[in-house]
Amino acid sequence: MPQGRLASASAVKVQLEVERLDDLIATLEQEIRSSDLITEDDRQMIWETLDSMERIDRELLEPMGAKRGPVRALVDERTFHPLAAAELSITSAGQELIPS
């Protein structure tokens, strides 16, 4: 594992992003549970769909490891923040300059 300020900053950034996503997921789950706009049938369908997606990740994609290819490497454009795109391009450019 690389050490240093950049690695530490990256680890903190990842941890903060995970916490932000956990908070967002908890908020969405609470909204699904309590919203008057969602019928009980819709709510059941949502939970079943989420369970199916989790099972696909756990039982199919995780065991495949690196062999799963680009399935999880693809960026979901609906949620990809423009600042993350800029940071990714800067990081990519910096890596090209580093000799192998």
DSSP file (Angstrom, degrees, kcal/mol; ACC not computed):
  #  RESIDUE AA STRUCTURE BP1 BP2  ACC     N-H-->O    O-->H-N    N-H-->O    O-->H-N    TCO  KAPPA ALPHA  PHI   PSI    X-CA   Y-CA   Z-CA
    1    1 A M              0   0    0      0, 0.0     6,-0.0     0, 0.0     0, 0.0   0.000 360.0 360.0 360.0 126.7    0.0    0.0    0.0
    2    2 A P        -     0   0    0      0, 0.0     2,-0.3     0, 0.0     0, 0.0  -0.290 360.0-154.6 -62.3 147.8    1.5    3.4   -1.0
    3    3 A Q        +     0   0    0      4,-0.1     2,-0.2     5,-0.0     3,-0.2  -0.814  40.1  72.1-120.6 163.5    2.3    5.7    1.9
    4    4 A G  S  > S-     0   0    0     -2,-0.3     4,-2.5     1,-0.2     5,-0.2  -0.646  90.5 -56.1 124.0 179.0    2.6    9.4    2.1
    5    5 A R  H  > S+     0   0    0     -2,-0.2     4,-2.8     1,-0.2     5,-0.2   0.893 129.5  50.3 -64.6 -41.3    0.4   12.5    2.1
    6    6 A L  H  > S+     0   0    0      2,-0.2     4,-2.5     1,-0.2    -1,-0.2   0.928 112.8  46.2 -64.9 -44.2   -1.2   11.8   -1.3
    7    7 A A  H  > S+     0   0    0      2,-0.2     4,-2.4     1,-0.2    -2,-0.2   0.907 114.3  48.5 -63.8 -41.8   -2.1    8.2   -0.3
    8    8 A S  H  X S+     0   0    0     -4,-2.5     4,-2.4     2,-0.2    -2,-0.2   0.916 112.0  48.7 -64.5 -43.1   -3.4    9.4    3.1
    9    9 A A  H  X S+     0   0    0     -4,-2.8     4,-2.5     1,-0.2    -2,-0.2   0.900 111.6  49.9 -63.8 -40.2   -5.5   12.2    1.4
   10   10 A S  H  X S+     0   0    0     -4,-2.5     4,-2.6    -5,-0.2    -2,-0.2   0.906 110.1  50.3 -64.5 -41.3   -6.9    9.7   -1.1
   11   11 A A  H  X S+     0   0    0     -4,-2.4     4,-2.4     2,-0.2    -2,-0.2   0.911 111.9  47.3 -63.7 -42.3   -7.8    7.3    1.7
   12   12 A V  H  X S+     0   0    0     -4,-2.4     4,-2.6     2,-0.2    -2,-0.2   0.914 111.8  51.2 -64.5 -42.5   -9.6   10.0    3.6
   13   13 A K  H  X S+     0   0    0     -4,-2.5     4,-2.1     2,-0.2    -2,-0.2   0.917 111.0  47.5 -61.4 -44.6  -11.4   11.1    0.5
   14   14 A V  H  X S+     0   0    0     -4,-2.6     4,-2.5     2,-0.2    -1,-0.2   0.924 111.8  50.5 -63.1 -44.5  -12.6    7.6   -0.2
   15   15 A Q  H  X S+     0   0    0     -4,-2.4     4,-2.4     1,-0.2    -2,-0.2   0.910 110.7  48.8 -61.1 -42.8  -13.8    7.2    3.4
   16   16 A L  H  X S+     0   0    0     -4,-2.6     4,-2.3     2,-0.2    -1,-0.2   0.881 111.3  50.4 -64.7 -37.9  -15.7   10.5    3.2
   17   17 A E  H  X S+     0   0    0     -4,-2.1     4,-2.5     2,-0.2    -2,-0.2   0.904 109.7  50.2 -66.6 -41.2  -17.3    9.4   -0.1
   18   18 A V  H  X S+     0   0    0     -4,-2.5     4,-2.7     2,-0.2    -2,-0.2   0.921 111.4  48.7 -62.1 -43.7  -18.3    6.1    1.4
   19   19 A E  H  X S+     0   0    0     -4,-2.4     4,-2.3     2,-0.2    -2,-0.2   0.899 110.9  50.7 -62.7 -40.5  -19.9    7.8    4.4
   20   20 A R  H  X S+     0   0    0     -4,-2.3     4,-2.3     2,-0.2    -2,-0.2   0.916 112.2  46.8 -63.7 -43.1  -21.7   10.3    2.1
   21   21 A L  H  X S+     0   0    0     -4,-2.5     4,-2.8     2,-0.2    -2,-0.2   0.894 110.4  52.6 -66.9 -39.3  -23.1    7.3    0.0
   22   22 A D  H  X S+     0   0    0     -4,-2.7     4,-2.4     2,-0.2    -2,-0.2   0.917 110.9  47.8 -60.5 -42.8  -24.1    5.5    3.2
   23   23 A D  H  X S+     0   0    0     -4,-2.3     4,-2.3     2,-0.2    -2,-0.2   0.908 112.3  49.2 -63.5 -42.3  -26.0    8.5    4.4
   24   24 A L  H  X S+     0   0    0     -4,-2.3     4,-2.5     2,-0.2    -2,-0.2   0.917 111.4  48.8 -63.8 -44.1  -27.6    8.9    1.0
   25   25 A I  H  X S+     0   0    0     -4,-2.8     4,-2.7     2,-0.2     5,-0.2   0.920 111.1  50.2 -62.2 -44.1  -28.7    5.3    0.9
   26   26 A A  H  X S+     0   0    0     -4,-2.4     4,-2.2     1,-0.2    -1,-0.2   0.897 111.1  49.7 -61.5 -40.4  -30.1    5.5    4.4
   27   27 A T  H  X S+     0   0    0     -4,-2.3     4,-2.2     2,-0.2    -2,-0.2   0.920 112.3  47.1 -64.3 -44.2  -32.1    8.6    3.5
   28   28 A L  H  X S+     0   0    0     -4,-2.5     4,-2.5     2,-0.2    -2,-0.2   0.902 111.2  51.0 -65.4 -41.0  -33.5    6.9    0.4
   29   29 A E  H  X S+     0   0    0     -4,-2.7     4,-2.2     2,-0.2    -1,-0.2   0.909 110.8  49.1 -62.8 -41.0  -34.4    3.8    2.3
   30   30 A Q  H  X S+     0   0    0     -4,-2.2     4,-2.2     2,-0.2    -2,-0.2   0.897 110.5  51.0 -64.2 -40.0  -36.2    5.9    4.9
   31   31 A E  H  X S+     0   0    0     -4,-2.2     4,-2.2     1,-0.2    -2,-0.2   0.904 109.4  50.3 -64.3 -41.0  -38.0    7.8    2.1
   32   32 A I  H  < S+     0   0    0     -4,-2.5    -2,-0.2     1,-0.2    -1,-0.2   0.910 113.3  46.8 -62.2 -41.7  -39.1    4.5    0.5
   33   33 A R  H  < S+     0   0    0     -4,-2.2    -2,-0.2     1,-0.2    -1,-0.2   0.860 124.5  28.7 -67.6 -36.3  -40.4    3.2    3.9
   34   34 A S  H  < S+     0   0    0     -4,-2.2    -2,-0.2    -5,-0.1    -1,-0.2   0.561  84.9 117.2-109.3  -9.5  -42.3    6.4    4.8
   35   35 A S    ><  -     0   0    0     -4,-2.2     3,-0.6    -5,-0.2    -4,-0.0  -0.386  48.6-155.8 -68.9 133.8  -43.4    8.1    1.6
   36   36 A D  T 3  S+     0   0    0      1,-0.2    -1,-0.2    -2,-0.1    -4,-0.0   0.612  92.3  67.5 -77.1 -13.4  -47.2    8.4    1.1
   37   37 A L  T 3  S+     0   0    0      2,-0.1     2,-0.6     1,-0.0    -1,-0.2   0.620  87.9  76.0 -82.3 -13.5  -46.5    8.6   -2.7
   38   38 A I  S <  S-     0   0    0     -3,-0.6     2,-0.0    -6,-0.1    -1,-0.0  -0.877  76.5-140.8-104.9 124.3  -45.3    5.0   -2.8
   39   39 A T     >  -     0   0    0     -2,-0.6     4,-2.7     1,-0.1     5,-0.2  -0.314  26.1-110.1 -75.2 165.0  -47.9    2.2   -2.7
   40   40 A E  H  > S+     0   0    0      1,-0.2     4,-2.3     2,-0.2     5,-0.1   0.875 120.9  51.9 -64.1 -36.7  -47.3   -1.0   -0.8
   41   41 A D  H  > S+     0   0    0      2,-0.2     4,-2.3     1,-0.2    -1,-0.2   0.920 111.0  47.0 -64.0 -44.1  -47.0   -2.9   -4.0
   42   42 A D  H  > S+     0   0    0      2,-0.2     4,-2.5     1,-0.2    -2,-0.2   0.911 111.0  52.2 -62.7 -42.0  -44.4   -0.4   -5.4
   43   43 A R  H  X S+     0   0    0     -4,-2.7     4,-2.4     1,-0.2    -2,-0.2   0.915 109.8  48.6 -60.3 -44.5  -42.5   -0.6   -2.1
   44   44 A Q  H  X S+     0   0    0     -4,-2.3     4,-2.4     1,-0.2    -1,-0.2   0.908 111.0  50.5 -62.6 -42.8  -42.4   -4.4   -2.3
   45   45 A M  H  X S+     0   0    0     -4,-2.3     4,-2.4     2,-0.2    -2,-0.2   0.896 109.5  51.4 -63.2 -40.3  -41.2   -4.2   -5.9
   46   46 A I  H  X S+     0   0    0     -4,-2.5     4,-2.6     2,-0.2    -2,-0.2   0.941 111.5  46.2 -61.4 -49.0  -38.4   -1.8   -4.9
   47   47 A W  H  X S+     0   0    0     -4,-2.4     4,-2.4     1,-0.2    -2,-0.2   0.896 113.1  49.8 -64.0 -39.5  -37.2   -4.0   -2.1
   48   48 A E  H  X S+     0   0    0     -4,-2.4     4,-2.3     2,-0.2    -1,-0.2   0.904 111.6  48.8 -64.7 -40.8  -37.3   -7.1   -4.3
   49   49 A T  H  X S+     0   0    0     -4,-2.4     4,-2.4     2,-0.2    -2,-0.2   0.926 112.0  48.1 -64.5 -44.7  -35.4   -5.3   -7.1
   50   50 A L  H  X S+     0   0    0     -4,-2.6     4,-2.3     1,-0.2    -2,-0.2   0.894 111.3  51.0 -63.4 -39.6  -32.7   -4.1   -4.7
   51   51 A D  H  X S+     0   0    0     -4,-2.4     4,-2.4     2,-0.2    -1,-0.2   0.907 110.0  50.1 -62.9 -41.5  -32.4   -7.6   -3.2
   52   52 A S  H  X S+     0   0    0     -4,-2.3     4,-2.4     2,-0.2    -2,-0.2   0.917 110.7  49.1 -63.0 -43.5  -31.9   -9.0   -6.7
   53   53 A M  H  X S+     0   0    0     -4,-2.4     4,-2.3     1,-0.2    -1,-0.2   0.904 111.5  49.2 -63.7 -41.2  -29.2   -6.5   -7.5
   54   54 A E  H  X S+     0   0    0     -4,-2.3     4,-2.8     1,-0.2    -1,-0.2   0.903 110.8  50.4 -63.9 -41.2  -27.4   -7.2   -4.3
   55   55 A R  H  X S+     0   0    0     -4,-2.4     4,-3.2     2,-0.2     5,-0.5   0.888 108.7  52.0 -65.2 -39.2  -27.6  -10.9   -5.0
   56   56 A I  H  X>S+     0   0    0     -4,-2.4     5,-2.1     2,-0.2     4,-2.0   0.938 113.1  45.1 -61.2 -46.5  -26.2  -10.4   -8.5
   57   57 A D  I  <>S+     0   0    0     -4,-2.3     5,-2.9     3,-0.2    -2,-0.2   0.949 120.0  40.1 -60.2 -49.0  -23.3   -8.4   -7.1
   58   58 A R  I  <5S+     0   0    0     -4,-2.8    -2,-0.2     3,-0.2    -3,-0.2   0.906 126.4  30.4 -69.7 -44.5  -22.6  -10.9   -4.3
   59   59 A E  I  <5S+     0   0    0     -4,-3.2    -3,-0.2    -5,-0.2    -2,-0.2   0.754 133.1  20.8 -93.3 -25.5  -23.1  -14.2   -6.1
   60   60 A L  I  X5S+     0   0    0     -4,-2.0     4,-0.7    -5,-0.5    -3,-0.2   0.835 125.5  35.0-109.4 -51.9  -22.1  -13.4   -9.7
   61   61 A L  I  ><S+     0   0    0     -5,-2.1     4,-0.9     2,-0.2     3,-0.5   0.931 113.5  52.0 -78.6 -45.7  -19.8  -10.4   -9.9
   62   62 A E  H >4<S+     0   0    0     -5,-2.9     3,-1.2    -6,-0.3    -1,-0.2   0.925 108.4  50.8 -59.6 -46.3  -17.8  -10.6   -6.7
   63   63 A P  H 34 S+     0   0    0      0, 0.0    -1,-0.2     0, 0.0    -2,-0.2   0.800 104.0  60.6 -62.6 -24.8  -16.6  -14.2   -7.3
   64   64 A M  H >< S+     0   0    0     -4,-0.7     3,-1.9    -3,-0.5    -2,-0.2   0.748  82.4 176.4 -73.1 -22.1  -15.5  -13.3  -10.8
   65   65 A G  G X<  -     0   0    0     -3,-1.2     3,-1.6    -4,-0.9    -1,-0.2  -0.272  68.2  -5.9  55.4-133.1  -13.1  -10.7   -9.4
   66   66 A A  G >  S+     0   0    0      1,-0.3     3,-1.4     2,-0.1    -1,-0.3   0.718 127.2  72.4 -66.4 -21.4  -11.0   -9.1  -12.2
   67   67 A K  G <  S+     0   0    0     -3,-1.9    -1,-0.3     1,-0.3    -2,-0.2   0.653  74.9  81.9 -69.5 -13.9  -12.5  -11.5  -14.8
   68   68 A R  G X  S-     0   0    0     -3,-1.6     3,-1.1     1,-0.2    -1,-0.3   0.631  83.3-162.9 -70.5  -9.7  -15.8   -9.6  -14.6
   69   69 A G  G X   -     0   0    0     -3,-1.4     3,-0.6     1,-0.2     4,-0.3  -0.283  52.2 -15.1  69.2-145.8  -14.4   -7.0  -17.0
   70   70 A P  G 3> S+     0   0    0      0, 0.0     4,-1.4     0, 0.0    -1,-0.2   0.370  99.9 105.9 -80.6   6.7  -15.8   -3.6  -17.4
   71   71 A V  G <4 S+     0   0    0     -3,-1.1     3,-0.2     1,-0.3    -2,-0.1   0.918  97.4  20.9 -54.6 -48.9  -19.2   -4.3  -15.8
   72   72 A R  T <4 S+     0   0    0     -3,-0.6    -1,-0.3     1,-0.2    -3,-0.1   0.513 115.7  69.5 -98.1  -6.2  -18.4   -2.4  -12.6
   73   73 A A  T  4 S+     0   0    0     -4,-0.3    -2,-0.2     2,-0.1    -1,-0.2   0.669  76.1 101.4 -84.1 -15.6  -15.6   -0.2  -14.1
   74   74 A L  S  < S-     0   0    0     -4,-1.4     2,-0.4    -3,-0.2    -3,-0.0  -0.453  75.6-124.3 -71.3 140.0  -18.1    1.7  -16.3
   75   75 A V        -     0   0    0     -2,-0.2     2,-1.0     1,-0.0    -1,-0.1  -0.693  13.8-131.6 -84.8 132.3  -19.0    5.1  -15.0
   76   76 A D    >>  -     0   0    0     -2,-0.4     3,-1.7     1,-0.2     4,-1.0  -0.759  16.0-157.9 -83.3 106.2  -22.7    5.8  -14.4
   77   77 A E  T 34 S+     0   0    0     -2,-1.0    -1,-0.2     1,-0.3    -2,-0.0   0.715  85.2  67.2 -61.4 -21.8  -23.1    9.1  -16.2
   78   78 A R  T 34 S+     0   0    0      1,-0.2    -1,-0.3    -3,-0.1    -2,-0.0   0.802 115.5  24.9 -69.8 -26.8  -26.2    9.9  -14.2
   79   79 A T  T <4 S+     0   0    0     -3,-1.7     2,-0.6     2,-0.1    -2,-0.2   0.418  90.3 114.5-117.4  -0.2  -24.3   10.2  -10.9
   80   80 A F     <  -     0   0    0     -4,-1.0    -5,-0.0     1,-0.0     5,-0.0  -0.639  61.6-136.9 -80.5 117.9  -20.8   11.1  -12.1
   81   81 A H    >>  -     0   0    0     -2,-0.6     4,-1.6     1,-0.1     3,-0.6  -0.499   9.9-129.2 -76.6 138.4  -20.0   14.6  -10.8
   82   82 A P  H 3> S+     0   0    0      0, 0.0     4,-2.1     0, 0.0     5,-0.2   0.835 109.3  55.5 -56.8 -35.0  -18.2   16.9  -13.2
   83   83 A L  H 3> S+     0   0    0      1,-0.2     4,-2.4     2,-0.2     5,-0.2   0.865 104.9  52.9 -67.5 -33.8  -15.5   17.7  -10.7
   84   84 A A  H <> S+     0   0    0     -3,-0.6     4,-2.6     2,-0.2    -1,-0.2   0.879 107.3  52.5 -66.6 -36.3  -14.8   14.0  -10.4
   85   85 A A  H  X S+     0   0    0     -4,-1.6     4,-2.2     2,-0.2    -2,-0.2   0.915 110.4  47.3 -63.8 -42.9  -14.3   13.9  -14.1
   86   86 A A  H  X S+     0   0    0     -4,-2.1     4,-2.0     2,-0.2    -2,-0.2   0.915 113.6  47.8 -64.8 -42.7  -11.9   16.8  -14.0
   87   87 A E  H  X S+     0   0    0     -4,-2.4     4,-2.7     1,-0.2    -2,-0.2   0.901 110.4  52.3 -64.7 -40.8  -10.0   15.1  -11.2
   88   88 A L  H  X S+     0   0    0     -4,-2.6     4,-2.6     1,-0.2    -1,-0.2   0.902 109.8  48.2 -62.4 -41.7   -9.9   11.8  -13.0
   89   89 A S  H  X S+     0   0    0     -4,-2.2     4,-2.3     2,-0.2    -1,-0.2   0.872 112.3  49.1 -69.0 -35.3   -8.5   13.4  -16.1
   90   90 A I  H  X S+     0   0    0     -4,-2.0     4,-2.3     2,-0.2    -2,-0.2   0.923 112.9  47.6 -66.6 -43.8   -5.8   15.2  -14.1
   91   91 A T  H  X S+     0   0    0     -4,-2.7     4,-2.0     2,-0.2    -2,-0.2   0.922 112.5  49.2 -62.6 -44.6   -4.9   12.0  -12.3
   92   92 A S  H  X S+     0   0    0     -4,-2.6     4,-1.5     1,-0.2    -1,-0.2   0.907 110.8  49.9 -62.3 -42.2   -4.8   10.1  -15.6
   93   93 A A  H  X S+     0   0    0     -4,-2.3     4,-0.9     1,-0.2    -1,-0.2   0.898 110.0  51.1 -63.9 -40.0   -2.5   12.7  -17.1
   94   94 A G  H  X S+     0   0    0     -4,-2.3     4,-0.7     1,-0.2     3,-0.3   0.853 107.2  53.4 -65.7 -35.4   -0.2   12.6  -14.2
   95   95 A Q  H >< S+     0   0    0     -4,-2.0     3,-0.5     1,-0.2    -1,-0.2   0.828 102.6  57.8 -69.7 -31.6    0.1    8.8  -14.4
   96   96 A E  H 3< S+     0   0    0     -4,-1.5    -1,-0.2     1,-0.2    -2,-0.2   0.794 103.8  53.8 -68.3 -26.1    1.1    9.0  -18.0
   97   97 A L  H 3< S+     0   0    0     -4,-0.9    -1,-0.2    -3,-0.3    -2,-0.2   0.687  88.7  90.4 -81.4 -18.1    4.0   11.2  -17.0
   98   98 A I  S << S-     0   0    0     -4,-0.7     2,-0.1    -3,-0.5    -4,-0.0  -0.682  82.4-125.2 -82.2 121.8    5.3    8.7  -14.5
   99   99 A P              0   0    0      0, 0.0    -2,-0.1     0, 0.0    -1,-0.1  -0.379 360.0 360.0 -67.2 144.8    7.8    6.3  -16.1
  100  100 A S              0   0    0     -2,-0.1    -2,-0.0     0, 0.0     0, 0.0   0.464 360.0 360.0 -83.1 360.0    7.0    2.6  -15.7
